[in-house]
């Protein structure tokens, strides 16, 4: 597994009600605008992408989603979204989707901790990002939001929250996902500097919440813990944030983000022990047992070997053990000031995630 998860930043919480304030500069299109702005969105049928699509519609934007043929769209059922067939590896389809679009939010990514062949991940996360950015330049889009990740940042050895200043070099990252996202982010920044790409970068921490149908690596941890199938863990730390709070701030970045700026979109820092203990209490289950890292390396290797044979994602990997060594804590102070980013308590996000898994029949 990727054990991801003590120290908490203040939650945005009042009298038991999650506060959802209006963000200055956002809202529905002003009365002076004759037509809603069209936003081309990649990754719209995914976990974070679907939340962004719903946030855009809530703000009155028209959403044009680039989707692969055959991709399930159930998480956006009933939403007024225009679907355009295409793929990040097909530059012509990206250009077609961008015709008439005012802005772009590029959210699509291959998010897996273990991949037997990293080349496919690089083709999507790096080459696909370049294709979207160059197509946006050619189309004359006025603003682009690139949804990166805190995977591009170095967790601090002193366990203090990392900031946008703690950028990692690709060779300093662990695993193909983090490396590919770091390479993609640097590519975007290069196009900003050298080609005038009007891009803003947002770095979500660990989004959790409803509509995680795949699920994501962290969603899988929550799901397996809720099922009672995670008897043990290796402790670490992560920053948990409700997926809808990340989505609102991605939309805010369209209007309020500074070109070339990077903004961490996080919530609260939480240890994996606290997260799993909380889920056990919610579900009436026994708390899992903490294990040391050292004896687990052979098991991780065997787990990866089995994954190659079965095609199933492993719960324990060597990269996961490497990442667990340093808590992945982050500060969203910059986004709070510049974008009005607010995060509800992580416990509310966990509860909504479990409720959605139950409603989707995934807890059985």
C-alpha positions in Angstrom: 0.0 0.0 0.0 1.0 3.6 -0.2 0.7 4.5 3.5 0.0 8.2 3.4 -1.0 10.5 6.6 -1.2 14.5 13.5 -0.5 17.9 13.1 -3.6 19.9 12.0 -4.0 23.2 10.5 -7.1 25.0 11.7 -10.3 23.7 10.1 -12.9 26.0 8.6 -15.7 25.0 10.8 -18.4 26.8 12.7 -20.9 25.3 15.2 -20.8 21.9 13.6 -21.6 23.3 10.1 -19.0 23.4 7.3 -18.7 27.0 6.2 -18.7 27.6 2.5 -18.2 31.3 2.0 -18.4 33.1 -1.3 -14.9 33.6 -2.7 -14.2 37.2 -3.8 -13.9 37.4 -7.6 -15.9 34.3 -8.2 -19.6 33.6 -8.7 -21.8 33.4 -11.7 -20.9 35.4 -14.8 -21.5 39.1 -14.4 -24.5 40.6 -15.9 -22.3 42.4 -18.4 -21.2 39.1 -20.0 -23.5 38.0 -22.7 -22.5 34.4 -22.7 -20.9 32.0 -20.1 -17.2 31.4 -20.5 -16.4 28.0 -22.1 -13.8 26.1 -20.1 -12.1 23.1 -21.8 -11.5 20.5 -19.1 -9.4 17.4 -19.2 -9.9 14.5 -16.8 -13.6 15.5 -16.2 -14.8 11.9 -15.6 -12.1 11.3 -12.9 -12.2 12.0 -9.2 -10.9 15.5 -9.0 -11.9 16.4 -12.6 -15.6 15.6 -11.9 -15.5 17.9 -8.9 -14.0 20.6 -11.0 -16.7 20.1 -13.7 -19.4 20.5 -11.0 -17.7 23.6 -9.5 -17.5 25.2 -12.9 -21.1 24.6 -13.6 -22.0 26.0 -10.2 -20.2 29.2 -11.2 -22.1 29.4 -14.5 -19.4 28.3 -16.8 -19.9 26.1 -19.9 -17.9 23.0 -19.6 -16.4 21.1 -22.6 -14.9 17.8 -21.5 -12.2 16.0 -23.4 -13.0 12.3 -22.8 -11.8 9.0 -24.2 -14.3 6.8 -26.0 -15.9 4.4 -23.6 -15.0 6.2 -20.5 -17.8 6.0 -17.8 -19.5 9.3 -17.2 -21.7 8.2 -14.3 -20.1 10.6 -11.8 -21.4 13.5 -13.9 -24.8 12.1 -14.6 -27.3 15.0 -14.9 -24.6 17.7 -15.2 -24.8 19.9 -18.3 -21.4 19.0 -19.7 -20.4 18.9 -23.4 -18.4 15.8 -24.1 -15.8 15.8 -26.9 -14.0 12.6 -27.9 -10.3 12.7 -27.6 -7.1 11.6 -25.9 -4.1 13.3 -24.4 -1.9 11.3 -26.8 -3.9 12.7 -29.8 -2.9 16.3 -30.5 -5.5 16.7 -33.2 -8.3 15.8 -30.8 -7.0 18.3 -28.2 -7.0 21.1 -30.8 -10.5 20.2 -31.8 -11.7 20.3 -28.2 -10.1 23.8 -27.7 -11.9 25.5 -30.6 -14.0 28.3 -29.2 -12.8 27.7 -25.6 -11.8 30.7 -23.5 -9.8 28.9 -20.8 -8.4 25.5 -20.0 -8.2 23.4 -16.8 -5.9 20.5 -17.4 -6.6 17.9 -14.7 -6.2 14.6 -16.5 -3.3 12.4 -15.2 -2.3 8.8 -14.7 -2.3 8.6 -10.9 -0.9 5.3 -9.7 1.8 4.5 -7.2 2.9 1.3 -9.0 3.1 0.9 -12.8 4.7 -2.1 -14.5 5.6 0.1 -17.5 6.3 3.8 -16.6 6.3 4.8 -20.3 2.5 4.9 -20.5 2.4 7.2 -17.5 5.1 9.5 -19.0 3.1 9.6 -22.3 0.0 10.9 -20.4 1.5 13.0 -17.6 4.4 14.6 -19.5 3.8 14.4 -23.2 0.0 14.8 -22.8 0.6 17.9 -20.7 2.8 19.4 -23.3 0.2 18.7 -26.0 -2.5 20.5 -24.0 -0.3 23.5 -23.3 0.9 23.9 -26.8 -2.7 23.5 -28.1 -3.8 26.2 -25.7 -1.1 28.6 -26.9 -2.1 27.9 -30.5 -5.8 28.5 -29.7 -5.1 31.8 -28.0 -6.7 30.8 -24.7 -6.6 33.6 -22.2 -5.8 31.4 -19.1 -4.7 27.9 -18.4 -4.8 26.1 -15.0 -2.5 23.2 -14.8 -3.5 20.8 -12.0 -0.1 19.5 -10.8 0.4 17.9 -7.4 2.3 18.2 -4.1 4.2 15.2 -5.6 6.4 17.9 -7.2 7.5 19.2 -3.7 10.1 17.8 -1.3 8.6 16.9 2.1 10.7 18.5 4.9 13.0 16.3 6.9 12.1 18.4 10.0 8.4 17.4 9.5 7.3 21.0 9.2 4.8 21.7 6.4 6.4 22.2 3.0 5.6 25.2 0.9 5.8 26.2 -2.8 9.5 27.0 -2.2 10.3 23.4 -1.5 10.3 22.4 -5.2 11.9 19.0 -6.1 14.1 18.2 -9.0 12.8 15.2 -11.0 15.8 13.1 -9.8 14.8 13.9 -6.2 11.4 12.3 -6.5 10.3 8.8 -5.6 8.6 6.7 -8.2 7.4 7.3 -11.8 4.2 9.2 -10.8 6.1 11.9 -8.8 8.8 12.1 -11.4 6.4 12.5 -14.3 4.4 15.2 -12.5 7.6 17.1 -11.6 8.7 16.9 -15.3 5.3 18.1 -16.4 5.2 21.0 -14.0 8.7 22.2 -15.1 7.6 21.9 -18.7 4.7 24.2 -18.0 6.9 26.7 -16.3 9.3 26.7 -19.2 6.5 27.4 -21.6 5.3 30.3 -19.4 8.8 31.8 -19.4 9.7 31.2 -23.0 6.4 31.1 -25.0 4.2 33.4 -22.9 1.8 30.5 -21.9 -0.8 32.2 -19.6 -0.7 29.3 -17.1 -1.3 29.0 -13.4 -0.3 25.9 -11.5 -2.2 24.4 -8.6 -0.7 21.7 -6.4 -3.5 19.6 -4.6 -2.3 17.6 -1.6 -4.4 14.5 -1.0 -8.0 14.9 -2.1 -10.6 12.6 -0.6 -14.4 12.6 -0.6 -17.3 11.4 -2.8 -17.2 10.1 -6.4 -13.8 8.3 -6.0 -15.0 5.4 -8.1 -11.7 4.0 -9.2 -10.6 4.6 -6.4 -7.4 6.7 -6.0 -4.6 5.3 -3.9 -5.7 7.2 -0.8 -9.3 6.4 -1.5 -8.4 2.8 -1.6 -6.8 3.0 1.8 -10.0 4.6 3.2 -12.1 1.9 1.5 -10.1 -1.0 2.7 -9.9 0.4 6.2 -13.7 0.9 6.2 -14.1 -2.7 5.1 -11.9 -3.9 7.9 -9.3 -5.3 5.5 -6.3 -3.3 6.7 -5.1 -5.0 9.9 -1.7 -3.3 9.9 0.1 -0.2 8.5 3.3 1.7 8.3 2.9 5.1 9.8 3.6 8.3 7.9 1.9 11.6 7.5 -0.2 13.2 4.7 -2.3 16.3 4.1 -6.0 15.6 3.6 -8.4 17.9 1.8 -12.0 17.5 0.6 -12.0 17.1 -3.2 -14.7 19.7 -3.6 -12.6 22.3 -1.7 -9.8 21.7 -4.1 -12.1 22.0 -7.1 -13.5 25.4 -5.9 -9.9 26.7 -5.7 -9.0 25.3 -9.1 -11.9 27.5 -10.5 -10.7 30.4 -8.4 -7.2 30.1 -10.0 -8.8 30.8 -13.4 -9.6 34.3 -12.3 -7.3 35.1 -9.4 -4.1 33.0 -10.0 -1.0 34.8 -11.0 0.5 33.6 -14.3 3.5 31.4 -13.5 2.3 31.1 -9.9 2.1 27.9 -8.0 -0.5 27.3 -5.2 -0.7 24.4 -2.8 -4.3 23.3 -2.3 -4.4 21.4 0.9 -6.3 20.8 4.1 -5.0 19.4 7.4 -1.9 17.4 8.2 -2.9 14.0 9.6 -0.9 10.9 10.6 -1.9 7.7 9.0 -2.4 6.3 12.5 -4.9 9.0 13.2 -6.7 8.5 9.9 -7.0 4.7 10.3 -8.0 5.0 14.0 -10.7 7.5 13.0 -12.1 5.1 10.4 -12.0 2.2 12.8 -14.0 4.1 15.3 -16.6 5.2 12.6 -17.0 1.6 11.5 -16.9 0.0 14.9 -13.8 -2.0 14.0 -10.5 -2.8 15.8 -7.7 -0.3 15.3 -5.0 -1.7 12.9 -1.5 -2.5 14.2 1.5 -0.3 13.4 4.4 -2.2 11.8 8.1 -1.2 11.3 9.3 -0.5 7.7 12.4 -2.6 7.6 10.9 -6.1 7.6 8.4 -5.2 4.9 10.8 -4.7 2.0 10.7 -8.4 0.9 6.9 -8.4 1.2 6.8 -5.3 -1.0 8.9 -6.9 -3.6 6.7 -10.0 -3.6 3.6 -7.8 -3.7 4.9 -6.0 -6.8 5.7 -9.3 -8.5 2.2 -10.6 -7.9 0.8 -7.3 -9.3 2.7 -7.9 -12.5 1.1 -11.3 -12.8 -2.4 -10.4 -11.9 -2.7 -6.8 -13.2 -4.1 -5.7 -9.8 -2.6 -2.7 -8.0 -0.5 -3.8 -4.9 -1.3 -2.5 -1.5 2.4 -2.6 -0.5 5.2 -1.3 -2.7 8.8 -0.3 -2.3 8.1 3.2 -3.4 5.3 3.4 -0.8 7.8 2.4 1.9 10.3 5.0 0.7 7.6 7.7 0.8 6.4 6.7 4.2 9.8 7.5 5.7 9.0 11.3 5.7 5.6 12.7 6.6 4.1 14.6 3.6 2.8 17.7 5.3 2.1 20.9 3.4 1.0 24.5 3.9 -1.8 26.1 1.9 -1.2 29.6 3.3 -0.4 31.1 -0.1 -3.5 29.8 -1.7 -5.6 30.9 1.3 -4.3 34.5 0.8 -4.4 34.6 -3.0 -7.3 32.4 -4.0 -9.5 32.4 -0.9 -8.8 28.7 -0.5 -10.6 27.1 2.4 -10.7 23.5 3.6 -13.4 21.9 5.7 -12.3 19.4 8.5 -10.7 16.2 7.1 -13.1 14.1 9.2 -16.0 15.5 7.2 -14.2 14.5 3.9 -13.6 10.9 5.3 -17.2 10.6 6.3 -18.4 11.7 2.8 -16.0 9.3 1.1 -17.2 6.3 3.2 -20.9 7.3 2.6 -20.3 7.5 -1.1 -18.5 4.1 -1.2 -21.4 2.6 0.7 -24.0 4.2 -1.6 -22.0 2.9 -4.6 -22.1 -0.7 -3.2 -18.3 -0.8 -2.7 -18.3 -1.5 1.0 -20.0 -4.9 0.7 
